Amino acid sequence: MMANMVTALNGALSHILENDKNAVVLGEDVGKDGGVFRVTDGLAKKFGDDRVIDTPLAESGIIGTSIGMAISGMRPIPEIQFAGFMFLGFSQLVNHAARYRSRTRGSFKVPMIVRTPVSGGVRTLEHHSESPEAYYSHMGGLIVVEPSGPYDAKGLMINASKLDDPIVFLEPTKLYRLFKEEVPDEPYEVEIGKANVLREGNGLSIITYGTMVPVVKSVVEKRGVDAEIIDLRTINPLDERCIIDSVKKTGRALIVHEASLSFGVGAEVSARIAEKAIFDLKAPIIRVASHSLPYPFPGYEKYYIPNELKVSKAIDKIMSV
């Protein structure tokens, strides 16, 4: 069927709840209201309010409760309404969820999936427009996933439900209803930790993810650039082999993401390319990202977030060398 990301994620959560009696969904307004973006719409009616649980407005409590559930053998899937609010549960995530398996020498696992909308471009305020993937990827013990479309969203979520480590599942707000694509009704998995080569090419490697995938695809298609487009899909662990193989083939690397330029995912990808493929490069690595400033008010976000023009200029620059 044709589905947007909201519908695809709803189908994935329904499958998980139906097939894993230990799975529960919890968060602010996820039950009766179906979540702020309606990702959990209808799940409480189908599975009951003891499986789809409305919680108080307390992010640290939601995360902390989920950790306790996970350690006790359940598979909690907490929703945090916006990524900026998840900082209130940051201590719980990095000090406990990320470390508990290591701290107990493998005696306890923390199989939980923390879902939250991320990134901007929809004229919301700063705490509703965060791109926090670098924060969580820096912490050993946390898996960080960010799909760019409905098909990947459903497959990655179902795959996440089979793992025994805490997963931060980032859902780009702008992509929730931006487009539809063919998504199978039956369950399937997209492997976490494996990047997706969306388009093969020989002249340039463009490494991207999340909200920037549609932007990059549009520029490449309009201009007919001989570019290989890689959608990371998983930020941590990074599919280094896919990146390095591509760059060694093309000799050029352009990295595009919505998060701020400084100390971001692009910096990590650049460093790995420099370490593993620097002598294969025909041009310096270029990064296109948002400015290293606080997220602006809605009227200015179109100047803050990378767009097709910025990506196109970066392609011209790297291809001119």
N, C-alpha and C positions, 0 to 999 in steps of 0.2 A: 504494500500500500504506500501511497505518498504521505509522508509525515514530516512535520517540523520537529525541532529538537524537544519541545515540551512534550509532544505526543510520544516521541520515541523514548524519552526518559520515563514517562509514565508507564509505558509498556514494559520497560526493563524492571522497574520497581514492582510492578504487579507480578511479573514472572518470579522475581526473587522471593517475594512474600508468599507466593503460592507454593514454591518448591523448597523453601527453607523455613521450617517451623520455628527456628531460633531468630529469624530476622524480624526486626521491628523498625518502623520509621517514626522519628520523633522530631519535634521542633515547634516553633511559634506558628500557629495557624495552619499546620499541615493537615489537620484532620477535617473538621467541619468546613473550613474555607478552601481546602485544597492547595494551600501554599500561596505565597504572595504572587507567584507567577503561574499558579495552577498546575504545577508539575505533579503534585500529589492528589489532584482532583479525582474524586470517586473512590480512592483507596480505602478510606475509613468506612464507607458504606459497604464495600466489598469484603473487607477483612476484619472490621470491628475496631472500636476505639482502644482496645488493649494491644493492637498491633500497629495502629497509626495514631500516635499519641500527641495531643496538643500540650505544649509545655508552657511554663511561665516565661516571661520576657527576661531571660537570664542566660546569656551565651555561655558563661563559664559553668553554669549549672547543667546546661544541655551537653556540653563536651564532657564534663566530669562524670555525669550520670552515664553517658555512653561508654566511657572508659571502664567504669565499674561493670556495666552490662557485658562488655566484650571480654573482660578478664574472667567473668563468671560463666562464659560459654555461649553467650548470645551473639548475634550479629547486628548491632545497631547501625542505622543509617540516619544520623542526625542532619537536619537542614538548618543552616544559618542563613537568615533572610538576605543579608548582603555581606560581601567579603570584608568590608570595613568594620562590621560589628564582630567579626571573628577574633579580632585582636583582644577582646575581652576574655576569650578562652585560650589565648596564645600560650599562657603558662601551662595550662592543662595539656595542650597538644605537644609542646616541645619538651616539657619536663617529665611527662608521664606517658602519654600515648606513644611517643617516638622512642622512649628509652626502656619501657617496661620489659619487653622481651629480652633485651640485652642485660638489663639490671638483674633479672631473675635467671640468667644463663639459659634462657630458652624454656624455663618451666611454665611460663605463662605467655599467651599470645594476645594480641589486641586486634581482632578482626572487625574493624569499623570503617565505614565510609562516610566522611564528612562532606556533604554537598553544600555548595554556596555559589550564587551568581557572582560573576566578576566582570571587570573592565567597563568602559564607558561607551560613549557614542550615542546615548539615548537621552541626553539632556537631564540626567539626574545629578544630584549633588555629590560632593567629594567622597563621602563614606559609602556611597552607593556605586562608586566607579573605580574601586581599587583593582590593581593587578598585582596580587601578592605572591605569585608563583615562586619568585626567587627566595623570599623569606623561608618558605616551607621546604624548598629544595635544598637549602643550606643545612637543614637538620637531618643528620643520619637517622634512619628509622622511619621516615615518612615517605610514602610514594605520592607523587604529584602528577595528576592527570588533567589534561585540558582538551576536550574534543572541539572540532571546528564544524561539525555538521551532525544531523540526526542519525545517520547510519553508524558513525563512530561512537556517538554518545550512548546509544543502546548497547552496542557490542562491548564497549569499554566498561560500562556499568555492570553488565552481567559477568564479565571476566573479573572485575574487582570483587564481586561477591564470592568468588572462589578462593581468594587469597586470605592469608592469616595475618597480614600486617595492616597498620592504619593507613588509610588512603585519603588524601585531600583531593576531592573531585570538583574541579573548577568548571563552572558552566557559564560561558560568555553571554551576558544578558542580551546584547545586541543580536546574537545569533538564535535566540530562543524561537523567534517567529520570522526571521528574515527570509528564509526560503524553505522549501520542501524538497525531499528527495525520496527515492524508493527505499523503503525499510521493510524487511520481511516481518510478517506477523509472528512467525515462529522464533524461538530464542536462538541466538548465535553469539559468538564471542569475538572480540577484537583484542588481540594480545597486548597487554600492558607492557611497555618497555620497547616496543617495536614501532619505529617511525613508518610513515606512509609516503612512498614516492608517488605523488599525485600526477606528475608529468615528467617524462624522461626528456633529457636534452644534453647537449654537448658543449655549449658555449658558456654556461653560467649555472652555478648552483645557488638557489634561493632557499634558505632555511627559515621556516616560519611556523606559526601555530596560532590557534585561537581566532580572534577577530580579524587578524591580518591575512588569513588564508584566502578569503574571498577577494580581498583587495589585490593581493599578489596575482591570483589567477586572472582577474579582470585585466590587469595591466599587461601581463604576458600574452593573453589571448588577443587583446586589441592591437598590440604592437607586433605580434608574431615573433617574439624573441625566442631564440634557441636556448631556453632555460629549463633546467631540471628543478622542479618544485618539490621540496620535502616538507611535509607536515609532521612535526615532532610527535604530536598526540600525547606522549608522555614526557614531562619535563624532567622528572627524576624517578627511575633511572633513565639517563639519556642514551639514545641509540647512537653511540659514537661511531660504530662501524659504518652505518648507513651514511652518516655525514662525511666521514673521511673518504670513503669509497667514491662518493659523488664528487667531492672537491678534487680528488686526484684525477678524476676523469675530465672535469671541465676546466680546472685551473683557476677558477674565479669563485668567490664566496660572498654572497650578499645575505645578511641576516636581518629579518624584519619582525619586530614585535611591538605590541602596544605599550607594554610596561616602560618605565623610565629607562633611559640609556645607561646611566651610571650603575655599575655593579649588578647588571641584570643577566638574564639568560644569554643574551647576545655576547656578553663579555666572556662567559664560560665557553660557549661554542667557539668563539674566536680563539681563545687560549688553546683549546684542544686541536683546532686546525693548525695553529702555529706550531704546536708541539709535534704533530703527527704528519703534517702535509705541507710545511712551509716551502720546501724546495720544489713542490709541484705547482705553486701559485704563479700566475702570470700577472697578477695585479694585487694591490693591497686589499685586505678584507674590509668591507664596508658594512656598517650597521645603520639601520633606520629604525628609530624608536621615538617615544615621546620625550619631551623635555624633562630634565631632572629637576622638576619643580613640583610643588603641591598641585593636585588636580584642580583645574580652574572652574569657575562658574560656567553654567551651560552655554552661555553666549560665546565663550572662547575655546570650547573644547575642539572645534574643527581646526583650530590653529595648533592645538596641543598634540592631538593624535595623528600618527602617520596617515597619509592619504595616497591616492593614486599618483598625484603629481610628484610627491616626494619619492615614492618608489620608482617612478619613471626616470626622474633625474638621477637617482642613484644607479640605475641600470646604465644610463648614458655614460656616467662617470667611470664605472668599472669596465665597461666594454670599450672605452676609448683608449685604454692602456694596452 
